[in-house]
Amino acid sequence: MIKPTPFRILFSLSLLFASLILVSCKDKEEPAAKDNNEIVGSWKLSAVAPATSGEVIQELALLPSIAPCYLDLVYVYKDDNTVSVSGCDQATNALSTFGLLNVGSSTKWKVENGRLEIKNDSNTQSFALTQAGDKMSMIVVLDQTNTKKNVLLSFERQ
């Protein structure tokens, strides 16, 4: 039988301590924080109209002829703060071209202080946002000097 000596006890304790450190230092992947804002979910575009009643905005008048399927657009806001769009590629391109709503493959979103921020690489758009149950709307500012040219985008939860 091996006689326990102070050296052997110290050596055994050192090995035990070292193995505990190695086990506890194992890479642990922390789960990503999930956004629980009420915008999370699928939203179908239900209307595109001038925010000022009676106003005519040329870009909006062109939308039905450029992309007749524009009311088929569905925006999906995920809890990891990504957003995607599907349903009508022509409308997605038209809304982006007109500067109304630009959503691409790497788009991120954030809601803060009643505003929706959409970020694509270095381009950021910010919209006044109203959410009430299954209805959502945002105001798109086309011209900072003429608020009558603002556009109201309305959505319904899917």
Protein Blocks (a to p, Z undefined) as FASTA:
>chain_A
ZZddfklmmmmmmmmmmmmmmmmmpccdddddddfbfkgccdddfbdcdfbghiacfklm
mmmmmmmmlmmpccdddfkopacdehiamlmmmmmmnomaccdfkbccddeehiacddeh
jbccddddddehjaccddddfblklmklpccdddddZZ
